[in-house]
Amino acid sequence: MGGSDVFSLKCDDLILELEFYTPRMVRVTRRPEGTPELPVGPAVILTPETPPVTRQDSEKAWRLVGAELTVEIDRASGAVRFLHPDGRPLLAEKDGGTVLTPVSYVSGDTFLVRQSFRLERDESVYGLGQHRNGRLDQRGRQIRLEQINMEIAIPFLHSSKGYGVLWNNAAPTIYADSPQETSFTAEAGEGVDYFFLFGGDCDGVIAEFRKLTGAAPLPPLWLLGYLQSRERYASQYELVDVARRYRKLGVPLDAVIQDWRYWGKVWNAMEFANPAYPDYAAAVRQLHELHVHNLISVWPNFEPGCRPFEEFTRLGGFLDYDGAPPGSRVYDAWNPEMRRKFWELLSEHLGAAGIDGWWLDATEPEHPFPHVMSMFGESDAHDTPTAAGPFRKVCNSYPLYHVQGVAEEQRRARPERRVAILSRSAYPGLQRTGAVCWSGDIDSSWKALREQIPAGLNFSLSGMPYWNSDIGGFVGDREYAGALGEPGFRELYIRWMQFGLLCPMMRAHGTTCPREIWQFGERGEWAFDALEAAIRLRYRLLPYLYALAYEVSSAGGTFLRPLWAEDPADPRLRDCTDELLLGRTLLAAPVVEPMYVQAGKLDLTRTGSRRVLLPAGKWFDFYTGAPAEKEVEAAAPIDRLPLFARAGAILPLAPVADYAGATPWTELELRLFPGADGRFTLYEDAFEGYDYEQGVCSLTEIRWDEAARQLTVGSRRGSYPGMPERRTFRVVLPGGESRELVWSGAEVTMNL
């Protein structure tokens, strides 16, 4: 077997086909005999590389041996097994685990599609998108994979054994795990279709996923700054005033976000019909003068009485069901003509105002369907026709088509600006649009905050790099009726802000109470100062975060990593739901329970702390430089997030500025944590535009040699307009000792 060959055989009236896409990646399909080949679908963009594969048949199995992966097909059952290059088993289908059950819906005949696998007893699995079950390890769980508010369906299973499975089906699907089997069951499909990806380790699995479904482009630097929002700013004047107040206070800010009702009385009219927004373009110009960007919310559904509704009605471009709010209609994003029309209408008024990015809300799309399986002739709005077939067959892919349509048109319209999109839902491949997802309309509660950590980690383990939550939770009075007036809510908001500074996007938002920093007091007061400290730390971390973004874009990396990624064999780390790694350098332990407010009373004299698990090796307290190993009780004062750096870490920190990119990085602090060899690549470009895709950027490798006690800043590779020619590094060791190193682009070494 080799070249473009696909291994094919008939087994129990089904045609089994296996195709090596890469040495580490195999597509497996099963379909009834006499039916067409299954289309690859919208998630996958990789063209098969057709690597060399050797066929080795035996009495019991057909064996396909590639350079980095072996696949066996049992002759008796037809079950497929995947083996490590050294022969160790990775994953096996269950004998008889493929079941195609004919089913008739109003929209036509199809199959319930089921595939089950056998996992090892001590194996953990992750991913599947974003869910509010509070768990990291998804063993023993049953999860319905269908897009709804606060639940994002990414049908990608990520194993602690270093492999992943992409269930290549966009219909509502039940994932279920028990001691007997692990299965996917889709409500509709013409056959089984999945990809097996061997990554070797956690990061390798994510890299393979990106290779299959697309790389994530770099965000503009400003999108990594602090973004302020609320439900909602009631006029363009209020929006600008918020930016001015942040500038007057000297608290960093990069964007303000306009939520709904700027359109007037008709839902999502895509124009500024509200008299409180008489000249939004002027407001955007004022924001830009303050070096503040603007995003604005837009929905995929429209009420009667506006031009978009009339246009889509004329073109027959609506899905045939009642949206939310009732009476509205959702446009058919599977239709390329309708995607172009959506962009045309979006551009006419909103784009013309110079808005910097799009908050694409309700991208599931929001719908009133019951989230239970209905079949056998029972009428169901899932049978709504779309340009791609019945809604049931394709529904989970809606956010990909909708967001991708806006992203592609935005890039064509303004190629000098990087696309900035916030989306409430996702599907495999959405990362190639550059969109950031968020966790929806969650509560303002400690329980919701605790759930955000495993939710964000599993979303990241699903291959999706950009994610955040509403800092403080969306529904602001669910746990604290008085919201801003209650010390308990203020403590919760502070701890959420500290978690938010770790997320790829740091964005405050919510309803029932405003979230600007001055709502929490004045400088010198406990809540204000703690919030400002979190925002300022975010801006200090920008060189590190931007280098992480480059790793995401160029090497399939990710921001949020679970502790078990460092040691999958350590049982302590497998289901650690309240800690995370930010890249490969920093370990954070967000505080997820009240410490300083008890029974409504604030007591800042208390000594707050929390237990922190550490992967194997030596770590250092980020603030004090104290060494730590295995497990520590970390101080957690109200203004501090427990944070640790690994031995060998090299962490660049920028001076705090009013906004991202306000000053060139000519002076950087280098936090050096000795104890092991280390290296870090500082990445820079123009922070905007797409010239970096043609190599217009610079890379500087910084190395620490533990044995020689030498720090080396390597020669600059590459260049870009406006690049600093000279840089001063202040090298800081644990304990505070520091030395200065001046670098002018050529390699320089310092002994420490």
N, C-alpha and C positions, 0 to 999 in steps of 0.2 A: 504494500500500500504506500502511496506517495503522491506527490504532485497535487492535483485537485481532486483526488479520489475521495469518495465518501463511502465508508463501510456501511453496507445495507444488507438486511436479511429479513425474512418473513418469520414472525413468531406469533402464534395464536391469532391469526387473521389480522395482525398489525404489522406494519412495516417499521422496523427499527433502523434508524440512521444515526451514525456517529461521524462527526467531522472535527478534526483538529484545526482550530483557528490559529493557534500558536503552540509552541512546545509545552505550554502550561495551561492550555485552554481548550475545552472540548464542548461542542454542542451535541445534545442528545435529543432526538425527536422520535415520537411514535404516533402513527396515524393509521386509520383503517386502510386496508388494501384497496387500491383503485381511486383514492382521493388525492387531490393535489398536494405538492410539497407545502409545508407550512411556511408562510412568510416570516422573515426574521423580526419584523416589528420595528417600532420607532426608537426603542432604547439603544439598540446596537448600531454602531456606525463603523466598526472595524471590518475591513475586508479580510477574509481568511488568508493567512499567510502561507497556508498549505505546507507546513514543515514536514521533513521526511519522517515517515512512520513505518516501522517494520511489522509485518504480520507474522505471528508465531502461533500456529494452531496446535492444540493438543486434543486428547480424547475427551476432556471435560469442558474445555473453554476455547473460544477464540481470543487471541491476545494481540493487542495493538500496542507496540512499544515505541514510544517517542523518546526524545533526548532527556526530558524532564518529567515525564508522566507516562504511566502505563494504564491501559484500560483493558479489562477482561469482560467478556460476555459469556455467561454460563450457557452451555449448549442445551441443558435440560430445561431451564426456566426462562432463559433470555434476560435474566437480571444482569445489570451492569455493575461492575466494581471498579473503583479508582484506586490506584496504588502509587505510593511514593516511589521515586527512582530506585531506592534501595529495597523495594519489595514490601515495605510496611503498608498495611491497609489504611486508606484515608476515609473512604465513604463507599457504602454498598447500597444498591437498591434492594428492597425487600422482595423476596420471591413472590411473584404474583402481585407485586405492588402497583402495577399500572392498571387502572380501571377507567374505561370510558363508558359512561352510562348514558344511553340515548335519553334526551329530554326535549319536550315540546313547550316552547314559550309562545306567546302571542306573536312575537317577532319571527318565529321560525324554529326549525329543528336544529338541535346542536347536541353537545355532550356535556355532562358533568365530567370534568377531567381531574383525575386523582393520581398522584404519584407518591409512594411512600418509600422511606429509606430506613436503614438500621444505623443508629449512632452507637458509639461506644459508651459504656456506662459512665465513665468519668469525663466525658467530653462536654464542654459547654458551647453554647451557640448564642449568637448575638445578631444585631441588625434588625431587619424587617421594618425599618423606618422609625417613626417617632410615636411612642405610645405612653399612656399615663398609668401604667401598671406598677410603677415604682421599682421595677426589676431591671437588672442589667442582663443577667443570664436568662435566656428564654426557654430553657429546658422546663418541661412540665407545664407549659402554658398553652392556651388556645387563644388565638388572636384573629379577628376578622380584618383582613386587609382590604379596606375600602376607604377612599378619601372622604373624610368629614372634618369639620372644624375640630382642632386639637388632636387629630389622629392623622398621621401621614403614612400612606401605604407604599413602602419600598420593598418589593418581594425579593429581597436578597438576604440570604442566610450566611452568616460569617462564623466559622468554627474556630475554636481555640487550637485546633490541630493544623491550622494554616491553610485552609481552603475556604472557598465560598461557592454558593449555589444561587444563580440568578434564575428565578422562576419567570420564564419569558411569556407571561400571560397577563393582560391588562384587565381581566374581568375580576369582580369581587372574589376573593379567595380566602379560604379558612386554612390558617397554619395551625397544626395541632401536634403536640409532642407528648408521648407517654412512654413508659418503659418498654412497650412493645414496638413502637415505630414513631417516626417523625414524618409528617405528610403535609402536602399542599393539595387542596381541593378547590378548583375553580368552578364557578357557576356556569361558565360557558367556554367553549373552545372546540377546535377541530382535531385536537390531539395534544399529547404531552410535548412540551418544549422547555428545555432548561439548559443552562450553561454551567459546566463545572470549571472552576478557576482554582489553580494551585498557586498559592503565593509564598508558601514556606513559613511565613510568620504573619502577624497582624498587619504590619505595614505593607508587606508584599501582596496580601489579598486585596487591599484597597488600591494599590497601584495597578493590579491586573484588572480590577473593575473599571478603573478610569481608561485603561487601554482599550477595553471592550466598548465602553459607552461614551467616551469622550473626556478630554482634559478640561479642567476648569481654568478660564482666563484669569488674569490678574485683576483685582479690583483697583479702582483709584485709591490713592493713599487716604483721601479724606473719608472714605467709607469705613476705614478702620478707626476713625476718631469717635467722638461722643456725639450721639444723635438724640435730639430732644423732641418728644411728641406728647400729645395727649388727645383724648376724645372729648372735645375737639377744640381747636382754635376757631373762634367765632367770627373773625374778620382778618383781612390781610394786614390790618394795622397791629392787631394783637400778635400776629406771627412775627412781624418785624420788631416789635417791642421786646419780645422774648430774646431775640438775638442781641439787641442793643444792651439789655440788662446783663446778659452773660459777658459781653465785652466789657461793660463798665465794672463788673465784679472781678474780671480777670480770671474767670473760670473757663477752661478750654471748652470749645464747642465747634463742631464742623457742619452740622445740619439741623434744620427744624423741619418737621413733617406736618403737612396739612391733611387732616382727616376729612371725612365726608361733609355733605350739606353745603359746600361752596357752590353747588350747582343749582340751588334754589329749591323749588317744590317738587320737581320731577326727578326721581331716583336716577343718578348716574348719567345726567344729561350731557356730561363732558363739555360743559361751558360754565362760565362764571355768571350765572343768572341771579345769584344771591346779591342783593345790593350792598352787602358788607364787603364785597370783593369787586369794586368798580374798575380797578386797573391792576390786575394781578401781575402783569409784566413789570409794572413799576415797583411792586413789592419785591419781586425776584431781583431786580436791579439793585434795590437797596440792600437786600441780603448779600448779594455778591460784593457790594462795596465793603461790607463787613467781613468778607471772606467766609460766608456761611452759605451752604448749599441748601437746596429745597427738594423734597420729594412730596408727591401728592397722591392720594388714594384714588383708585379707579377699580370698578367692578366689571365682570364680564356679562352682567345682566342689566336690563333697562326697563323702565316703566313706560307705558303709553304716554304720549304728549311731548316727546322730545324728538329731535332729528335722528339720533341713532336708532331709536325704536322704529321710526318710519322707514329708514334706509334698510335696516335688516328685514323688516316686514316685506318691503318691496322686492328684495332679493331672495326671499324665502330662506333667510339665513338663521332663523331661530330654531332651537330645540323645542319640541312640542310638549312642554310641561310648565307648570306654574313655578316660578322661582321664588326667591326670598329677597324683598318683600313680596307678598302675594300679588299677583297681577303682572309681575315683571317676567321677562323672558331672557334666557341665556343664549348667547350667540354660539353657533356651531364652529368651534375652533379647529375641528378636524378638516374643515373646508378651507383650502388655502386662499380662495377668493374672499372668504369672510374674515380671515386673519388680516389680509391687506386692507379690507374695509374698516376693521377695528382700528388699525393704525392710522388710517386716513382721518377718521373721526377724532381719534386721540390727539393727532397733530394739529388739527384745525384751530382749536382754541388753547388747549393745555400745552401742547408742544410749542406753539407760537409764543407762549409766555416765557420761554427760556428755562423751564423747569429742568432740574438736573437728574431726576430719577423718578421711578414709578413704584408706587406701593400698590401692587396688584393683589387686592383683597379677594377672599372667597374663591380662590383658584381651584377649588376641589372639582367642579363648581358646587356651590351651595345648592342643595336641592331638598325637597320634602319627602324623599323616598324612604320607605321603611327599611331599616338595615337588617333585614332577614331575607332568607332565600325564598322566592316564590316561583312556582313552576307549574307545569302540566295544565296550561291554558288559563291560569289565573291572571287577570289583567294586572299589569304592573308598569309604572312609569319607566322602569328600567328597559322596557321594550321600545322606548322612544327611538326613532331612526336618527342616525347621524350620517355625515358624509363618509364615515369609515365603517358603517354597519350599525347594528343595534347597540344602544347605549350600554347595555349590560356587558357586551363583549369588549368594549374599549374604554369604559368609564374612568379607570384609574390613570389613564394616560392623558386626560384632559389638561392638567396643569403643565405638562411638557409642551403640548402643542400651543397652548395659550401664551405661556411665558416665552417660548422660543420665537413665536411670531413677533412679539413686541421687541425682544432682544435683537433679532436680526434686522428689523426695520430701523430700530434706534441706531444701530451701528452704521447702517447705510446712510442714514440721515445726518449723523454727526460723528464721522469717523475719528475726529480729533478728541472725542471724549469717550471714556470707557463706560460701558453700560452699567447702570446702577438700578437694580430691581430688588424689591422685597416681595416675597410670595408666601402665601399661607399653606401651600401644598407643593408636592413634588412627585416625580416619578424618575426611575433610572434614566440618566441622560440630562436631567435638568441642570446638573453642575456645569455643562458646557455652555450654558447661557450666562454664567456668572451670577445668577440670582442667589440671594440670601433668603433662607426660609425662616419662619418663626413659628412658635408653638401654639398660636391661636389664642382664643379668648379664655385663658386660664384664670383661676381664682387668685386673689391676693391672700395667700395663706401659707403657713409654714409647710403644710403637707404638699401644696403645689410646688413650692420652692424645692423641697426634697426630690420631688418627681422629675424636676427639670434636669438634674444631673444625669441620671441614667437615660432619660429621653434624648438629651443632646448627644450623649456618647453613642447610643445605639443608632441614631441618625448618622453620625459620623462613621460608625462601623458599617453602615449601609453604603459607604462610598461617597457620601454627600458632605462636602467640606464646610459649607457656609450655613450657619444656623445661629439663632438667638431666641430669646423670650422677652416678653414685655417685662422690663425691670419693674418690680413691685407687683406684678400680676395685673391682668386686665381689669377684673371686677374688684374695685378698690375697697369695698366695704363688706365683703363676704365674711371675713373673720373678725374684723374690727369695725363696728358700726360707725364709730366716729372718725375713722380713717385718719386724716392729718392731725386731728386733735388728740389722738391716742398715742402715748409713748410706744406702745406695743407695735403699732403699724410703722412708726418711724424706725424702730429697731429692725423689723422685717425688711423695710425698704433699703436700709443700709446694707444688710447682709445680701440682699438681692443685687444691689449695685456692685458689691464686691464679687459676686459670682459673674455678673454681667461684664466686668472688666476682663474676664478670661475668655469670653465668647468671641467668635469671629466678628460679630457686630455687637456694639455696645449701644443699646437703644432703650430709652425710658418711654413707657407708654402706659395708658390706663384710663379707665372711666371712673366716674363718681368723685374723683378728687384729682386736682392738678398735680404734676410731678416735677416742676422746675425746682432747682436747688433752693431758691429763696422761700419756697413754701415750707421748708423744714427749719427755718430760723435764719440767723445772721452769722457771719463769720465770727468765730469765738464761741459759738454754741455747739454742743456735742453732735447734733445730727448734721448740721451744715458742714462742720469740719470733717466728719467721717466721710460724707459723700464727696466732698472736694478731694480728700486724700485718695479715694478710689479713682476718680476721674484723672487726677494728676498722675497716678501710677500708670494708668492706661497710656497716657501720652509719653511717659518715659519709656514704655515698652515698644513704641512704634517701630524702631529699627529691627527689633527681634520679630515683631508680628509681620512686618513687610517681608522679611526674609522667609518666614514661614509661608506667606502667601506665594512667594516665588517657588518654594519647594512643592506646594500644592499644585501649582501650574505646570512646573517643569518635570516633576518626578513622582506625581501621584501621591503626594503627602497629605497630611491632614492636621488641623489645629488641635482638636480635642481627641485625646487618646486615653484608653482605659489603663489602669495600673497593670492589668494582666498582660498587656502588650510587652512589658519588660521581662516577664517570667510566667509564661502560661502554665508551668508546672506548679506554681505556688498556689495552693488552695485558698490562702488568705485573700488573694487578689481577684479571684474569679468572679465574685459577685459583689465587689466593693462599689456601692452605689453613691457614696458621698465624697469621693475624691476623684481627681482627674489629673492627667498630664497635659500641659500646654506645650505642644511640640515634644521635643526630646530632652528639653533642658529643665523645665520647671514642673514641680508637682504642687498642686493646690488642694487645700482641704476647706472648702467653703463651710461656713457656719450655717447650719440648717435648723436650728432650734433656738428659742429665746434664752438669753443668758442674763441680760441686764434689766429686763422688765418682767417682774413677777406680780401677778394679781393687779396689773395695771399700774404698778409703782416702779419708777425708774431708780436704779441704784448703781451708779457708776463706780462705786467703791468695791464692788465685787471683783473677784479675780476669775475672769472667763478663760476657759481653755477647752481644748477638744483633743481626743485621741486621734493620732495620725498613723496610718500604716505606711511603711516605706518598702519599695521593692529592694531586692538584694543590692548590696553595695553601700558606699558611703554617700551621705547627703549632708547639706548644710542649710541651716536656717537662713532664709534670704535676708532677714533684717539684722540678725545678730552675728551671723557667721558661725554659730555654734554647730559642731558636727553632730550627726545623728545617724542611727541605723535601726532597721527593722520596725520599731514602733516607739513613738514618743508622745508625751502629753504636751501639746503645743499651746503657747499663749495665744489667746484670741481676744485682745481688747476690742472695744467697739469700733475702732478706726483701723483695724488691721485684719487682713485675710491671711490665715496661716499659709505660708508659702515656703517651698524648699527647692534648692538647686542641687543637681547631682554633681558628684566629684568629676572634674574634667570639664565642667560647663564653662563656656565663655559667653557672657550675656551683654550685648550692647544696650546702653541706655542713653536716651536723648535728653537734652534739657527740655523742661516743660515750656510749651508755647501756647498761644491763644488758639491755634488751629494747626492741623497737620500740615507740614511743609512750610510753616511760617518762617522758619530759618533753616538754612542748609545745615546738614549734619557735619559741620566742620569741627565741632567739639563733641566727642562722645565719651561717656564713661564706659569702661570695660570691666564688668564684674567678673573676676576670675576665681573659680573654685577649684583649687588643686586637689591632688589625691589620685588622679588618673590622667592619662593622656586625653586631650580633647581638641576639637576643631570646630570652627563655625565659619560659615560663608556669609559675609555681609553683602547684601544685594541692593543695588540702587538703579533707578532710571528716572525718567521725567515725572513719574508718579501719575501720569495721565496719558491718554492716547495709546496707540497700539504699535508704536515703533519698536517696542521691546521684542515684538514677535520677529523682527528682522535683526535682532541682536544688538539693538541700540540700548545698551545698559552696561553696568560695570559690576564685577564680582571681585571681592577681596577675601582670600582665605586667611583665617587667623588660627594659629596652631599653638597648642601648649604641650611641651615635652616634659613630662613629670620627672623623669630620671635626671635630665640635664637642667631642670628648673629654668627652662627657656620659653619665652613667649615670642612667636614670630608672626609679624604681619606681612603677608606675602605681597607680591607685585600685583598691581591692579591689572585686571583683564577686562578689556572693552572700555567704552566711553559713551557719553551721551551729552547733549547740549546742556550747559549750565552746571556741569559736574564740578564739585570742589576739587581743586588740584592739590590741596594740602589739608591735612587733618591732624588734630591733636587728640590723642587717646589718654585719658586718665585711668590707669590700670589700678583697680581696687581689689585687695585681697580680703578674705574673711578676717574680721577684726578691725578693718578700717585702714590698714596700711596702704598707701597709694604711691604710685610713681607716674611720671609723665613721659609719654612717647610721642614724638613728632614723626609723621609719616607723609611722604610726598609722592607716593605712587610706586616707589621701588621697595623691594623687600628689606625689612629691618628687624633686628632681633634684640630682645631685652633679656638680661639675666635677672632672675628674682630669687 
